[in-house]
Amino acid sequence: MTGLTNRTVVIDGRGHLLGRLASVVAKYLLQGGKVAVVRCEELNLSGHFYRNKIKFLAYLRKRCNVNPARGPFHFRAPSRIFYKAVRGKQFKLFGKLIHAT
């Protein structure tokens, strides 16, 4: 954790790509930093709108057949969508860190 302080880094999400910003934030979090991303509703998704819509609708169809109230829970708020993207990137980066050592 060289060069990191205990201060929280505030990032403006306006105009950034969702996955690119998520990977930067995930790496910073794995190094022990604290991050707050504001204006998540203005993050961009690359690709065509129709393709992104189809992917999101496929994501919404994933549910527990026995009792859908058990999950998985599909967050629709932009901040929670970004949170899930960061969480997925963290697991991917953490696995690479484990295999590298």
C-alpha positions as CSV (number, residue, x, y, z in Angstrom):
1,M,0.0,0.0,0.0
2,T,2.6,2.5,-1.0
3,G,1.5,6.0,-1.7
4,L,-2.0,5.6,-0.4
5,T,-3.4,7.7,2.4
6,N,-6.5,7.2,4.6
7,R,-8.4,9.9,2.7
8,T,-11.4,9.0,0.6
9,V,-10.9,9.6,-3.1
10,V,-14.0,11.2,-4.8
11,I,-14.4,10.4,-8.5
12,D,-16.9,12.1,-10.8
13,G,-18.5,9.3,-12.9
14,R,-19.9,11.6,-15.6
15,G,-18.8,10.5,-19.0
16,H,-16.8,7.5,-17.9
17,L,-17.3,4.0,-19.2
18,L,-18.9,1.7,-16.6
19,G,-16.4,-1.2,-16.9
20,R,-13.3,0.9,-17.3
21,L,-14.1,3.0,-14.2
22,A,-15.1,-0.2,-12.3
23,S,-11.7,-1.8,-12.9
24,V,-9.8,1.3,-11.7
25,V,-11.9,1.6,-8.6
26,A,-11.6,-2.2,-7.9
27,K,-7.8,-2.0,-8.1
28,Y,-7.7,1.0,-5.8
29,L,-10.0,-0.8,-3.3
30,L,-7.8,-3.9,-3.3
31,Q,-4.8,-1.8,-2.5
32,G,-6.6,-0.6,0.6
33,G,-7.9,2.8,-0.5
34,K,-11.4,4.3,0.0
35,V,-13.4,5.5,-3.0
36,A,-16.6,7.4,-3.5
37,V,-18.0,7.7,-7.0
38,V,-20.6,10.5,-7.6
39,R,-23.0,11.0,-10.5
40,C,-23.2,7.3,-11.3
41,E,-26.4,8.0,-13.3
42,E,-24.2,9.6,-15.9
43,L,-21.9,6.7,-16.5
44,N,-21.8,5.4,-20.1
45,L,-22.2,1.9,-21.5
46,S,-20.3,1.1,-24.7
47,G,-22.1,-0.5,-27.6
48,H,-25.6,0.0,-29.1
49,F,-28.5,0.8,-26.8
50,Y,-30.5,-2.2,-28.1
51,R,-27.7,-4.7,-27.2
52,N,-27.3,-3.2,-23.7
53,K,-31.1,-3.4,-23.3
54,I,-31.2,-7.1,-24.3
55,K,-28.3,-7.9,-21.9
56,F,-30.0,-6.2,-19.0
57,L,-33.3,-7.9,-19.7
58,A,-31.5,-11.3,-19.8
59,Y,-30.0,-10.3,-16.4
60,L,-33.5,-9.6,-15.0
61,R,-34.7,-13.1,-16.1
62,K,-32.2,-14.8,-13.8
63,R,-34.1,-15.7,-10.6
64,C,-34.8,-18.5,-8.2
65,N,-37.6,-20.7,-9.6
66,V,-38.7,-22.0,-6.1
67,N,-39.0,-18.6,-4.4
68,P,-38.0,-15.5,-6.4
69,A,-37.9,-13.5,-3.2
70,R,-34.8,-15.3,-2.2
71,G,-32.8,-13.8,-5.0
72,P,-30.8,-13.0,-6.9
73,F,-31.7,-9.4,-6.4
74,H,-31.6,-7.1,-9.4
75,F,-30.7,-3.6,-8.5
76,R,-31.9,-0.9,-10.9
77,A,-30.3,2.2,-9.3
78,P,-27.2,3.3,-11.2
79,S,-25.1,3.4,-8.1
80,R,-26.0,-0.3,-7.3
81,I,-25.3,-1.4,-10.9
82,F,-21.9,0.3,-10.6
83,Y,-21.4,-1.4,-7.2
84,K,-22.0,-4.8,-8.8
85,A,-19.6,-4.1,-11.6
86,V,-16.9,-3.1,-9.1
87,R,-17.5,-6.2,-7.1
88,G,-17.2,-8.4,-10.1
89,K,-13.9,-6.7,-11.1
90,Q,-12.6,-7.2,-7.5
91,F,-13.0,-10.9,-7.7
92,K,-11.3,-11.1,-11.1
93,L,-8.4,-8.9,-10.0
94,F,-8.1,-10.7,-6.6
95,G,-7.8,-14.1,-8.4
96,K,-5.1,-12.7,-10.6
97,L,-3.2,-11.4,-7.5
98,I,-3.4,-14.9,-5.8
99,H,-2.2,-16.7,-8.9
100,A,0.6,-14.2,-9.4
101,T,2.2,-14.9,-6.0
